[in-house]
Amino acid sequence: MYIYNVTTKVAPGIHTDWLHWMKNEHIPAVSATGCFTHTVFVRLLDIDEEDGPTYAVQYHAATLADYDRYITEFAASLRKETLDRWGNQIIAFRSLMQHVN
């Protein structure tokens, strides 16, 4: 199992709108690609929120091929949509992780 993690710092002025968009539009759009088995959406705690809250979305892929398909076929357009909508009001970084048992 692989986890595609996207951590995002959100400007306070857009927080409510961004959160609604994530829950009702963006995460469902990523899930609709069929590349991930499930998603976990969390808010980071015990961090400085002076510049806004920080969230992480963990998209779980059964295989590396599923993740690669997402990156190849879907990621660019979904990232562009995010940038077009929110611009520099969010800062995101992405990482790929693997379950270790």
Secondary structure, DSSP 8 states (H G I E B T S, - for coil): -EEEEEEEEE-GGGHHHHHHHIIIIIHHHHHTTS--SEEEEEE--SS--TT--EEEEEEEESSHHHHHHHIIIIIHHHHHHHHHHHGGGEEEEEEEEE---
